[in-house]
Amino acid sequence: MLGHVTRDELRVYVPWQPLFVEAYVPDESAIAAIKANADGVTVLLIVATWCPDSKREVPRFFAIMDGAGISESQLTMVGVDRSKKDAEGLAEKWGITRVPTFVFLRNGQEVGRVVERTPPGATLEAEIARLLAPKRQELRRQAGGGLPPAW
């Protein structure tokens, strides 16, 4: 699937249907932290339907979205080919080299991203909560937005 993709399109895409059978249950404390700090957040998700990491992380992200109250209108999901390209050039514009990449934005400015997979021992929801944490955002502002995404 290439270009703009919806959650419903992924759900009915035959190779991905089994991925939605087993429900992911995200950590409640991380969900509460995301919910508390998600005001004004939008997400650009670059995904590849052929990618094993996308197949693992994207269904988990949908469960996190649901729990944290992040609406479909806050998500732009774009499918790329094996060269990480899409027709609109969004992957190139945002410097995407691995998939999936979750880019979190507030007021159009990137506040952080999760690339491909979470660090060992971490969960996707814990990484998102960390990215959206007010203290981290204040440090990013003080540094002129220059903190690396993995901070």
Disulfide bonds with the S-S distance in Angstrom:
none
